[in-house]
Amino acid sequence: MHAISRIGSAALLAAAGIITVSGSALAGDLPTRIGACSESTIAETGGRLEGDDNFETGTFVSFDNGGVQISYDRVEPIIGSRVGDPVRICLVSLPTDCPPDDDRGKVYNTTNLRTGESWELADSQHMCGGA
């Protein structure tokens, strides 16, 4: 049995039209301009790979507005967050020189409004044009 990347699962569901990760109605609340912010709530946290309850493969967080952030590292502020926590998500940077239809690599700074802790991560494990 192969471990499945959480972001890969989300992308597969998005391709099937079941959910959308970015650039659509569900993700409409995500900021689209650098410096812009929006608010949402945490929908899920976990290890980067499904079944990783100890965050050994990294960290994953998704939001009720369809946004995701993912890292190969343990991100303690995400690990300390709870489903339902309110967050402020601000767009920090956009990828450049990307192949057509590959917009991975948007970087967001997210603040958990319950804990006051922040983290800055991309919306994908790989930047546009990557694996």
DRENPA-3360 file (N, C-alpha, C; in nm, 2 decimals, always signed):
BEGIN
1 = MHAISRIG = +0.08/-0.12/+0.00/+0.00/+0.00/+0.00/+0.09/+0.12/+0.00 ~ +0.05/+0.22/-0.08/+0.13/+0.34/-0.10/+0.07/+0.45/-0.01 ~ +0.16/+0.53/+0.05/+0.11/+0.65/+0.12/+0.07/+0.75/+0.02 ~ -0.04/+0.82/+0.04/-0.09/+0.92/-0.05/-0.07/+1.06/+0.01 ~ -0.01/+1.14/-0.07/+0.01/+1.28/-0.03/-0.13/+1.34/-0.01 ~ -0.15/+1.42/+0.10/-0.28/+1.49/+0.12/-0.30/+1.59/+0.01 ~ -0.20/+1.66/-0.04/-0.23/+1.76/-0.14/-0.26/+1.69/-0.27 ~ -0.20/+1.57/-0.29/-0.23/+1.49/-0.41/-0.37/+1.45/-0.41;
9 = SAALLAAA = -0.42/+1.40/-0.29/-0.56/+1.36/-0.28/-0.66/+1.48/-0.31 ~ -0.62/+1.60/-0.26/-0.71/+1.71/-0.28/-0.71/+1.75/-0.43 ~ -0.59/+1.74/-0.49/-0.58/+1.77/-0.63/-0.66/+1.67/-0.72 ~ -0.66/+1.55/-0.68/-0.74/+1.45/-0.75/-0.89/+1.47/-0.74 ~ -0.93/+1.51/-0.62/-1.07/+1.54/-0.59/-1.11/+1.67/-0.67 ~ -1.02/+1.76/-0.68/-1.05/+1.89/-0.75/-1.06/+1.85/-0.90 ~ -0.97/+1.77/-0.95/-0.98/+1.73/-1.09/-1.11/+1.66/-1.13 ~ -1.16/+1.59/-1.03/-1.29/+1.52/-1.05/-1.41/+1.61/-1.03;
17 = GIITVSGS = -1.38/+1.74/-0.99/-1.49/+1.83/-0.97/-1.56/+1.82/-0.83 ~ -1.50/+1.74/-0.74/-1.56/+1.71/-0.61/-1.53/+1.83/-0.52 ~ -1.40/+1.87/-0.52/-1.37/+1.99/-0.44/-1.27/+2.08/-0.53 ~ -1.25/+2.20/-0.49/-1.15/+2.28/-0.56/-1.05/+2.33/-0.46 ~ -0.92/+2.34/-0.50/-0.82/+2.38/-0.41/-0.79/+2.53/-0.43 ~ -0.78/+2.58/-0.55/-0.75/+2.72/-0.58/-0.82/+2.76/-0.71 ~ -0.84/+2.89/-0.72/-0.89/+2.94/-0.84/-1.03/+2.91/-0.88 ~ -1.12/+2.89/-0.78/-1.26/+2.85/-0.80/-1.35/+2.91/-0.70;
25 = ALAGDLPT = -1.47/+2.87/-0.71/-1.57/+2.93/-0.62/-1.54/+2.89/-0.47 ~ -1.50/+2.77/-0.44/-1.48/+2.73/-0.30/-1.36/+2.81/-0.25 ~ -1.26/+2.84/-0.33/-1.14/+2.91/-0.29/-1.16/+3.06/-0.31 ~ -1.28/+3.10/-0.34/-1.30/+3.24/-0.37/-1.26/+3.34/-0.26 ~ -1.27/+3.29/-0.14/-1.23/+3.37/-0.02/-1.08/+3.38/+0.00 ~ -1.00/+3.30/-0.08/-0.86/+3.32/-0.06/-0.81/+3.45/-0.13 ~ -0.72/+3.52/-0.07/-0.67/+3.64/-0.13/-0.60/+3.61/-0.26 ~ -0.62/+3.70/-0.35/-0.56/+3.69/-0.49/-0.45/+3.79/-0.52;
33 = RIGACSES = -0.45/+3.90/-0.44/-0.34/+4.00/-0.45/-0.25/+4.00/-0.34 ~ -0.12/+4.02/-0.37/-0.01/+4.02/-0.27/-0.05/+4.13/-0.16 ~ -0.05/+4.09/-0.04/-0.08/+4.18/+0.07/-0.23/+4.17/+0.11 ~ -0.31/+4.11/+0.03/-0.45/+4.10/+0.07/-0.47/+3.98/+0.16 ~ -0.57/+3.99/+0.25/-0.60/+3.89/+0.35/-0.75/+3.85/+0.35 ~ -0.78/+3.73/+0.39/-0.91/+3.69/+0.41/-0.92/+3.61/+0.54 ~ -1.04/+3.58/+0.59/-1.05/+3.50/+0.71/-1.13/+3.37/+0.68 ~ -1.09/+3.26/+0.75/-1.16/+3.14/+0.73/-1.14/+3.06/+0.86;
41 = TIAETGGR = -1.17/+2.93/+0.86/-1.15/+2.85/+0.97/-1.07/+2.72/+0.93 ~ -1.00/+2.66/+1.03/-0.93/+2.54/+1.00/-1.03/+2.42/+0.98 ~ -1.01/+2.35/+0.87/-1.10/+2.24/+0.84/-1.03/+2.11/+0.88 ~ -0.89/+2.10/+0.87/-0.82/+1.98/+0.89/-0.67/+2.01/+0.92 ~ -0.61/+1.94/+1.01/-0.46/+1.94/+1.02/-0.42/+1.80/+1.02 ~ -0.29/+1.78/+0.99/-0.24/+1.64/+1.00/-0.10/+1.64/+0.94 ~ -0.05/+1.51/+0.93/+0.08/+1.49/+0.87/+0.07/+1.52/+0.72 ~ +0.18/+1.55/+0.65/+0.18/+1.57/+0.51/+0.13/+1.45/+0.43;
49 = LEGDDNFE = +0.16/+1.33/+0.47/+0.11/+1.21/+0.41/-0.01/+1.16/+0.50 ~ -0.11/+1.11/+0.43/-0.22/+1.05/+0.51/-0.17/+0.94/+0.60 ~ -0.23/+0.93/+0.72/-0.19/+0.82/+0.81/-0.08/+0.86/+0.90 ~ -0.02/+0.97/+0.88/+0.10/+1.02/+0.96/+0.05/+1.10/+1.07 ~ +0.01/+1.03/+1.18/-0.04/+1.10/+1.30/+0.07/+1.17/+1.38 ~ +0.19/+1.14/+1.36/+0.31/+1.20/+1.43/+0.38/+1.31/+1.36 ~ +0.33/+1.35/+1.24/+0.39/+1.46/+1.17/+0.53/+1.43/+1.13 ~ +0.56/+1.30/+1.11/+0.70/+1.26/+1.07/+0.73/+1.30/+0.92;
57 = TGTFVSFD = +0.62/+1.31/+0.84/+0.64/+1.34/+0.70/+0.62/+1.49/+0.67 ~ +0.59/+1.57/+0.77/+0.57/+1.71/+0.75/+0.43/+1.75/+0.80 ~ +0.38/+1.86/+0.76/+0.26/+1.91/+0.81/+0.16/+1.96/+0.70 ~ +0.03/+1.94/+0.72/-0.07/+1.98/+0.63/-0.18/+2.05/+0.70 ~ -0.24/+2.15/+0.64/-0.35/+2.22/+0.70/-0.44/+2.26/+0.58 ~ -0.57/+2.24/+0.60/-0.67/+2.29/+0.50/-0.77/+2.38/+0.58 ~ -0.84/+2.47/+0.50/-0.93/+2.57/+0.55/-1.06/+2.55/+0.49 ~ -1.16/+2.60/+0.55/-1.30/+2.59/+0.51/-1.32/+2.66/+0.38;
65 = NGGVQISY = -1.24/+2.76/+0.34/-1.26/+2.83/+0.21/-1.19/+2.76/+0.10 ~ -1.14/+2.63/+0.12/-1.07/+2.56/+0.01/-0.92/+2.57/+0.01 ~ -0.86/+2.66/+0.08/-0.72/+2.68/+0.08/-0.65/+2.56/+0.15 ~ -0.52/+2.54/+0.12/-0.44/+2.44/+0.18/-0.30/+2.50/+0.20 ~ -0.22/+2.45/+0.29/-0.08/+2.48/+0.31/-0.01/+2.35/+0.35 ~ +0.11/+2.33/+0.30/+0.18/+2.20/+0.32/+0.33/+2.22/+0.33 ~ +0.39/+2.14/+0.41/+0.53/+2.15/+0.43/+0.59/+2.01/+0.46 ~ +0.72/+2.00/+0.42/+0.79/+1.88/+0.46/+0.84/+1.88/+0.60;
73 = DRVEPIIG = +0.83/+2.00/+0.67/+0.87/+2.02/+0.80/+0.76/+2.01/+0.90 ~ +0.79/+1.98/+1.03/+0.69/+1.99/+1.14/+0.67/+2.14/+1.16 ~ +0.55/+2.19/+1.15/+0.52/+2.33/+1.18/+0.43/+2.33/+1.30 ~ +0.50/+2.36/+1.42/+0.44/+2.35/+1.55/+0.31/+2.44/+1.56 ~ +0.30/+2.56/+1.51/+0.18/+2.63/+1.52/+0.06/+2.57/+1.45 ~ +0.08/+2.49/+1.34/-0.02/+2.41/+1.28/-0.06/+2.30/+1.37 ~ +0.04/+2.23/+1.42/+0.02/+2.11/+1.51/-0.07/+2.15/+1.63 ~ -0.04/+2.27/+1.68/-0.12/+2.32/+1.80/-0.25/+2.38/+1.76;
81 = SRVGDPVR = -0.29/+2.38/+1.64/-0.42/+2.44/+1.60/-0.53/+2.33/+1.60 ~ -0.65/+2.37/+1.61/-0.76/+2.28/+1.62/-0.86/+2.31/+1.50 ~ -0.93/+2.20/+1.46/-1.04/+2.22/+1.36/-1.13/+2.32/+1.42 ~ -1.17/+2.42/+1.33/-1.27/+2.52/+1.37/-1.20/+2.65/+1.42 ~ -1.07/+2.65/+1.44/-1.00/+2.77/+1.48/-1.01/+2.87/+1.37 ~ -1.04/+3.00/+1.41/-1.05/+3.11/+1.31/-0.91/+3.14/+1.27 ~ -0.89/+3.17/+1.14/-0.75/+3.21/+1.09/-0.77/+3.33/+0.99 ~ -0.66/+3.41/+0.98/-0.64/+3.51/+0.88/-0.53/+3.46/+0.79;
89 = ICLVSLPT = -0.57/+3.46/+0.66/-0.48/+3.41/+0.56/-0.44/+3.53/+0.47 ~ -0.31/+3.56/+0.45/-0.26/+3.67/+0.37/-0.17/+3.62/+0.26 ~ -0.19/+3.67/+0.14/-0.11/+3.62/+0.03/+0.02/+3.70/+0.04 ~ +0.14/+3.63/+0.04/+0.27/+3.68/+0.05/+0.34/+3.69/-0.08 ~ +0.33/+3.59/-0.16/+0.39/+3.59/-0.29/+0.32/+3.49/-0.39 ~ +0.34/+3.52/-0.52/+0.29/+3.44/-0.63/+0.40/+3.38/-0.71 ~ +0.38/+3.26/-0.76/+0.49/+3.20/-0.84/+0.50/+3.28/-0.97 ~ +0.62/+3.27/-1.03/+0.65/+3.33/-1.16/+0.70/+3.23/-1.26;
97 = DCPPDDDR = +0.70/+3.26/-1.38/+0.75/+3.18/-1.49/+0.70/+3.04/-1.48 ~ +0.57/+3.02/-1.46/+0.51/+2.89/-1.45/+0.45/+2.84/-1.58 ~ +0.45/+2.71/-1.60/+0.39/+2.65/-1.72/+0.24/+2.69/-1.72 ~ +0.18/+2.69/-1.84/+0.04/+2.72/-1.84/-0.04/+2.62/-1.75 ~ -0.14/+2.67/-1.68/-0.23/+2.59/-1.60/-0.16/+2.53/-1.48 ~ -0.05/+2.58/-1.44/+0.02/+2.53/-1.32/+0.05/+2.65/-1.23 ~ -0.05/+2.67/-1.13/-0.04/+2.79/-1.05/+0.01/+2.75/-0.90 ~ +0.07/+2.63/-0.89/+0.12/+2.60/-0.75/+0.23/+2.69/-0.71;
105 = GKVYNTTN = +0.23/+2.71/-0.58/+0.34/+2.78/-0.52/+0.31/+2.92/-0.47 ~ +0.18/+2.94/-0.45/+0.14/+3.07/-0.38/+0.17/+3.05/-0.24 ~ +0.23/+3.15/-0.18/+0.28/+3.15/-0.04/+0.18/+3.24/+0.04 ~ +0.13/+3.18/+0.15/+0.04/+3.25/+0.24/+0.10/+3.26/+0.38 ~ +0.08/+3.37/+0.45/+0.11/+3.38/+0.59/-0.02/+3.37/+0.66 ~ -0.03/+3.27/+0.75/-0.16/+3.24/+0.82/-0.14/+3.26/+0.96 ~ -0.24/+3.33/+1.03/-0.24/+3.35/+1.17/-0.36/+3.28/+1.23 ~ -0.33/+3.20/+1.33/-0.44/+3.14/+1.40/-0.49/+3.24/+1.50;
113 = LRTGESWE = -0.62/+3.29/+1.49/-0.67/+3.40/+1.57/-0.70/+3.35/+1.71 ~ -0.71/+3.22/+1.74/-0.73/+3.17/+1.87/-0.59/+3.17/+1.95 ~ -0.49/+3.12/+1.88/-0.36/+3.11/+1.95/-0.27/+3.23/+1.93 ~ -0.29/+3.31/+1.83/-0.20/+3.42/+1.79/-0.08/+3.38/+1.72 ~ -0.06/+3.25/+1.70/+0.06/+3.20/+1.63/+0.04/+3.21/+1.48 ~ +0.15/+3.23/+1.41/+0.15/+3.24/+1.26/+0.25/+3.14/+1.20 ~ +0.23/+3.11/+1.07/+0.32/+3.04/+0.99/+0.31/+3.08/+0.84 ~ +0.41/+3.06/+0.77/+0.42/+3.10/+0.63/+0.46/+2.98/+0.54;
121 = LADSQHMC = +0.36/+2.94/+0.46/+0.39/+2.82/+0.37/+0.32/+2.83/+0.24 ~ +0.36/+2.75/+0.15/+0.31/+2.75/+0.01/+0.18/+2.66/+0.01 ~ +0.11/+2.67/-0.10/-0.01/+2.59/-0.11/+0.01/+2.45/-0.18 ~ +0.14/+2.42/-0.19/+0.17/+2.29/-0.25/+0.31/+2.24/-0.20 ~ +0.33/+2.11/-0.21/+0.46/+2.06/-0.17/+0.57/+2.10/-0.27 ~ +0.53/+2.13/-0.40/+0.62/+2.16/-0.50/+0.58/+2.29/-0.57 ~ +0.67/+2.37/-0.61/+0.64/+2.50/-0.68/+0.60/+2.46/-0.82 ~ +0.54/+2.56/-0.89/+0.50/+2.54/-1.03/+0.62/+2.49/-1.11;
129 = GGA = +0.59/+2.40/-1.20/+0.69/+2.34/-1.29/+0.77/+2.23/-1.22 ~ +0.74/+2.21/-1.09/+0.81/+2.10/-1.02/+0.74/+1.97/-1.03 ~ +0.78/+1.87/-0.95/+0.73/+1.74/-0.95/+0.58/+1.73/-0.93;
% end
